[in-house]
Amino acid sequence: MIDYRSRWQRRRRRKTNVRRAIIAGAIVLLAVVLLIVALLRRESVAWRYQPLSRGVPYFTTDTGKLFVAWSSGMVRTLQLTTGREAGLVEYDRPFAFWAAPVVSFDLLVVGSDDFKIHTLSVKTGKLRWKYQTGGRVQARPVVDREQVLIGSSDSYLYCLDLPTGILIWKTNCAGGIAGAAALADDVVVVGTTTGRLVGIDRGTGRRLFMVGTEAAVMGPALAIDDHTVTVGCDDGRQYVLNVRQPEECRTIEVGGLLRLRPVVEGRRFYIAASNGRIVAVNLENSEQLWEQKLNETLTVGLAADDRYLYVGTAAGYVFAISQQTGNIRRRWELSQPVVGSLLATDDLLVAGLADGQIVALPVPD
């Protein structure tokens, strides 16, 4: 006699087992897919530094170390290759730092919101001297011949003795100074927030010329060669000025706010605007060689190695762009807006984030 009940129970168990196997397989497949997606989207990070307090990080590198000043008022030294604290400079202030420091002759120089220029010993972290200006010091210092050149929002460019902090000269530039100065042919050139390019005699501090622009100059000046300086402006023009013939200043139309530091490589000139436009220009004739338009707001850069340009954006992306073609070689997606500083070495690209973190990324092959 056939046991129909037993046969039905066996058939039911087989169907149940098949359903369970299908569900388990689907779960495993989904887990594998999610893992692959996570791996593809994972940041390729060489190291990451998380400070104790938030703030925008501004940094420079010297002798294998990263010197960082945060807008929270903190200064630290990190190992460039690992991101670990080097324990050489530890300095904390209640006022903000708004530009990258400069390191020279074992001294670190940085300006501050407290109207002062701070100079620290790299070896001990101790304050060596402070100099009081009449306004916020938000421009990056420049060191030349053991002297510090730095502007303030009080309209003065200051020249100070690096070892002692003694004033050598100061010059009224008729407008606040937000960007670093540049030197060419013993002339210091700096832009002002009132729309002027000012030339100053390097030795005496005597004002030599003023060239008007159509808007504020908020970015740094850059020396192209022994007698030529370029400065970006909020009128969307890049000004190229021969300090021997400042009246013949020429401009390159780019558009947007030109506050990022340009890059000169050989006879090529790379300019980036806040609206995402990046152009390569022939320095000889100002002919445009290529253009890349990113649908992003650029916040930091340009950084460069021997092959790529790098920019950071408000949406948290970093782009590597070919210097030869303008094509995007790589894009990193980070967790925060990229702000403060962006620095490229032979092996690493170091980026500051809005939450105070610093992230080091391996450069593309």
Summary of the structure (lengths in Angstrom):
residues: 365
radius of gyration: 26.7
end to end distance: 76.1
largest distance: 118.6
contacts: 1253
relative contact order: 0.10
helix: 11%
strand: 47%
